[in-house]
Amino acid sequence: MPTPADDRRIMLVALFGAMLLSFAPLLYIRSDTSPVTGAFFRMLYALPILIFLVWYLNRDDPRGIRNRALAFSAGLLLAIDFVGYHSAIDYIGSGIATLIGNSQVVIVTLVSWWMFGERPNRMIVFALPMVMLGLILISGIWDDEPYGDDPIKGVVGGIVAAIFYSSFLILYRFSNRIQAPSVNLQLDATAGAAMGLLIAGIMPLSRLDIEPIDFSFTWPGHGWIILLAASCQVIGWIAITYALPRLPAAHTSFAILLQPVLTILWGVIILSENPSIQQIGGMSLIFAAIIAVTMFGTAQTTSNESG
């Protein structure tokens, strides 16, 4: 049974991981790369670090081939998430893109209800229309001067990111029911994401306005991606993967909410992002829906479903 001191220590690990992840959009923007290029090299540069950590730590991994394949497959879904997320950052800014992506908590709650019988409370009924109205406001349809190069494409990219991030989290969770070492799990998922991004980056996707991977090495662009890979993709994700399953639900909710809040803050302070009043209203609605589902939308397993 974890002691209060253990909970505090694990909570600090979760908050540290969330803080690191909040800098990921900023580092991506600094790299000045296309969405697929930045995402692919983010994964590629993380792989040797993760391989070294798995070898150095040499922890027992009780997973079989099936569960490792599921973690790898989760990474393939994460690849599509990153294409949508990085595209949304380019079109609408880091803060709004991150907030739309984090609306995945609503999708995860609904899918967990459908797949695992984890019935949510009535809060989800109020959250869904709030998110939908928030997305409409952020898209700038009724706005004379919305923030972003193309807010509508940014919203579409953010929705794609939210859908596939939700799919990744569900499969990632399912692949780790026996709580394998965090580093090993992260290595499998990162390898899957790198493979998925490589495939996406060499396919002709010009109709979707997605540039192929640029394999040329540029400096300091790739320096920012290396920093992104080491800090966010390795340390940040390992911290989150380790801490969240071991925390009480209320602490988990706070740690999850910290990352988008900090990303919005960095966007305003460091990147001088300046959403319109209407877009701020849309962001507020989405954030309120995320808080409602994360803090109060506790799921309960239905009696007629097997675990």
C-alpha positions in Angstrom: 0.0 0.0 0.0 1.6 3.3 -1.0 2.3 5.8 1.8 1.5 9.5 1.6 5.3 10.1 1.1 5.2 7.7 -1.9 2.2 9.5 -3.4 4.0 12.9 -3.0 7.2 11.5 -4.7 5.2 10.0 -7.6 3.2 13.1 -8.0 6.4 15.2 -8.3 7.5 12.7 -11.0 4.2 13.2 -12.9 4.3 17.0 -12.6 7.9 17.1 -13.8 6.9 14.9 -16.8 3.9 17.2 -17.6 6.2 20.3 -17.3 8.7 18.9 -19.8 6.0 17.9 -22.2 4.6 21.4 -22.1 7.7 22.6 -23.8 7.4 20.2 -26.8 5.4 22.6 -29.1 7.9 25.4 -28.4 10.9 23.2 -29.3 9.2 21.9 -32.4 8.5 25.5 -33.6 12.1 26.5 -32.9 13.3 23.6 -35.1 11.6 25.2 -38.1 10.8 21.8 -39.7 7.7 20.5 -41.4 5.2 18.5 -39.3 6.2 15.1 -40.5 9.9 15.9 -40.5 9.9 17.2 -36.9 7.8 14.3 -35.6 9.9 11.7 -37.4 13.3 12.9 -36.1 11.8 13.5 -32.7 11.2 9.7 -32.6 14.3 8.7 -34.4 16.6 10.6 -32.0 14.8 9.2 -29.0 15.3 5.6 -30.0 19.1 5.2 -29.3 18.6 6.9 -25.9 15.7 4.5 -25.0 17.7 1.5 -26.3 20.6 2.4 -24.0 18.3 2.9 -21.0 16.6 -0.5 -21.6 20.1 -2.1 -21.8 21.5 -0.2 -18.8 18.6 -0.7 -16.5 18.1 -4.3 -17.5 14.8 -4.6 -15.8 12.6 -7.7 -16.1 9.9 -7.3 -18.8 7.2 -9.9 -18.3 5.3 -8.9 -21.5 5.0 -11.4 -24.3 5.2 -10.8 -28.0 1.5 -10.0 -28.3 1.7 -7.1 -25.7 4.8 -5.7 -27.2 3.2 -5.8 -30.7 0.2 -3.9 -29.2 2.6 -1.2 -27.8 4.3 -1.0 -31.2 0.8 -0.7 -32.9 -0.1 2.1 -30.4 3.0 3.9 -31.7 1.6 3.7 -35.2 -1.5 5.5 -34.0 0.7 8.1 -32.3 2.4 8.8 -35.6 -0.9 10.0 -37.1 -1.6 12.0 -33.9 1.8 13.8 -34.3 1.1 14.6 -38.0 -2.2 16.2 -37.0 -0.8 17.9 -33.9 2.3 19.4 -35.6 0.1 20.6 -38.5 -2.3 22.2 -36.1 0.6 24.0 -34.3 1.7 25.5 -37.7 -1.8 26.6 -38.6 -3.2 27.8 -35.3 -0.4 28.1 -32.7 0.9 25.9 -30.0 -1.6 26.8 -27.2 -4.8 26.2 -29.2 -3.5 23.1 -30.9 -2.5 21.5 -27.6 -5.8 22.3 -26.0 -7.8 20.8 -28.9 -5.5 17.7 -28.7 -6.2 17.4 -24.9 -9.9 17.2 -25.6 -9.1 13.5 -26.1 -10.2 12.9 -22.5 -13.8 13.2 -23.8 -13.2 10.7 -26.6 -11.3 8.3 -24.3 -14.2 8.4 -21.8 -16.7 7.6 -24.5 -14.6 4.8 -26.1 -13.9 3.3 -22.7 -17.6 3.2 -22.0 -18.2 1.4 -25.3 -15.2 -1.0 -25.2 -14.6 -1.7 -21.5 -18.0 -0.9 -20.0 -16.6 2.0 -17.9 -19.8 4.0 -17.8 -19.2 7.8 -17.3 -21.4 10.0 -15.2 -23.7 12.6 -16.7 -20.9 15.2 -17.0 -20.0 13.8 -20.4 -23.5 15.0 -21.7 -22.5 18.6 -20.9 -18.9 18.2 -22.1 -19.6 17.1 -25.7 -21.6 20.2 -26.8 -19.1 22.5 -25.0 -16.2 21.0 -27.0 -18.1 21.2 -30.3 -19.0 24.8 -29.7 -15.5 25.6 -28.6 -14.1 24.1 -31.8 -16.4 26.2 -33.9 -15.4 29.4 -32.1 -11.7 28.6 -32.4 -12.0 27.9 -36.1 -12.8 31.6 -36.6 -15.8 31.0 -38.8 -17.6 34.1 -37.2 -14.4 35.9 -36.5 -13.1 38.9 -38.5 -9.5 38.5 -37.4 -8.9 35.0 -35.9 -5.4 34.1 -34.8 -3.4 31.6 -37.0 -2.4 31.2 -40.6 -5.4 28.9 -41.3 -7.6 28.4 -38.2 -10.0 25.9 -39.9 -7.1 23.6 -41.0 -5.7 24.0 -37.5 -9.0 22.8 -35.9 -9.1 19.9 -38.3 -5.5 19.0 -37.5 -6.3 19.2 -33.8 -9.3 17.0 -34.1 -7.3 14.4 -36.0 -4.7 14.6 -33.2 -7.3 14.2 -30.5 -8.9 11.2 -32.2 -5.6 9.3 -32.8 -4.1 10.4 -29.4 -7.2 8.9 -27.8 -6.8 5.7 -29.8 -3.1 5.6 -28.8 -3.8 6.0 -25.1 -6.5 3.3 -25.1 -4.3 0.7 -26.9 -1.2 1.8 -24.9 -3.1 1.2 -21.7 -4.4 -2.1 -22.9 -0.9 -3.3 -23.9 0.4 -2.6 -20.4 -2.1 -4.3 -18.1 0.8 -6.0 -16.3 2.7 -2.7 -15.8 5.9 -3.4 -17.7 9.0 -1.2 -17.1 8.2 2.3 -18.4 11.3 2.5 -20.5 10.6 -0.7 -22.3 7.1 0.3 -23.0 8.2 3.7 -24.3 10.8 2.1 -26.6 8.2 -0.1 -28.3 5.7 2.7 -28.8 8.4 5.1 -30.0 9.7 2.5 -32.5 6.1 2.1 -33.8 5.7 5.9 -34.1 9.0 6.3 -36.0 7.9 3.5 -38.4 4.5 5.1 -39.0 6.0 8.5 -39.5 8.6 7.1 -42.0 5.8 5.5 -44.0 3.8 8.8 -43.9 6.8 10.8 -44.8 7.7 9.0 -47.9 4.1 8.7 -49.3 2.8 11.3 -51.7 0.5 13.2 -49.5 0.5 16.5 -51.4 -3.3 16.4 -51.7 -3.5 16.6 -47.9 -1.0 19.5 -47.9 1.5 17.4 -46.0 5.2 17.8 -46.9 7.4 14.6 -47.1 10.2 14.1 -44.7 13.3 16.3 -45.3 16.2 14.0 -44.6 18.8 16.7 -44.8 20.5 17.6 -41.5 20.2 21.3 -40.6 21.6 23.2 -37.6 20.3 24.5 -35.2 17.0 23.0 -36.4 18.0 19.5 -35.6 19.6 20.6 -32.4 16.2 21.7 -31.1 14.7 18.3 -32.2 17.5 16.5 -30.3 16.6 18.5 -27.2 12.9 17.7 -27.8 13.6 14.0 -28.2 15.8 13.8 -25.0 13.7 16.0 -22.8 10.1 15.4 -23.8 10.0 12.1 -25.8 12.3 10.2 -23.4 12.4 11.8 -19.9 8.9 13.4 -20.0 7.1 10.4 -21.4 8.9 7.9 -19.1 7.9 10.0 -16.1 4.3 10.2 -17.2 4.2 6.4 -18.1 5.6 5.6 -14.7 3.6 7.9 -12.5 0.1 8.0 -13.8 -0.9 4.3 -13.1 0.4 4.7 -9.6 -1.4 7.9 -8.6 -4.8 8.4 -7.1 -7.4 9.6 -9.6 -7.5 13.2 -8.4 -3.8 13.5 -8.6 -3.7 12.0 -12.0 -6.3 14.6 -13.2 -4.2 17.5 -11.9 -1.1 16.2 -13.6 -2.9 15.7 -16.9 -4.3 19.3 -16.8 -1.0 20.9 -16.0 0.5 20.3 -19.5 -2.0 22.2 -21.7 -2.1 25.0 -19.2 1.7 25.5 -19.3 1.8 25.1 -23.1 -0.8 27.9 -23.4 1.3 30.0 -21.0 4.6 29.5 -22.9 2.7 30.3 -26.2 1.6 33.7 -24.8 4.9 34.6 -23.0 7.6 33.2 -25.3 5.9 32.9 -28.7 3.7 36.0 -28.4 0.6 34.0 -29.5 -2.5 36.3 -29.3 -5.8 34.5 -29.9 -8.9 36.6 -30.6 -11.6 37.1 -28.0 -13.8 34.6 -29.8 -11.0 32.0 -29.8 -10.3 32.6 -26.2 -14.0 32.0 -25.5 -13.7 28.7 -27.5 -10.6 27.7 -25.6 -12.3 28.4 -22.3 -15.2 26.2 -23.3 -12.9 23.3 -24.2 -10.8 23.7 -21.1 -13.9 23.7 -18.9 -15.1 20.5 -20.7 -11.7 18.9 -20.1 -11.8 19.8 -16.4 -15.4 18.5 -16.1 -14.6 15.1 -17.6 -11.1 14.8 -16.0 -12.1 15.8 -12.5 -15.7 14.8 -12.2 -16.4 12.3 -15.0 -15.4 9.2 -13.1 -16.2 6.1 -14.9 -17.8 3.1 -13.3 -17.7 -0.5 -14.7 -21.1 -1.8 -15.6 -22.3 -4.9 -13.9 -22.9 -6.9 -17.1 -19.4 -6.4 -18.5 -16.5 -8.6 -17.7 -13.1 -7.1 -16.7 
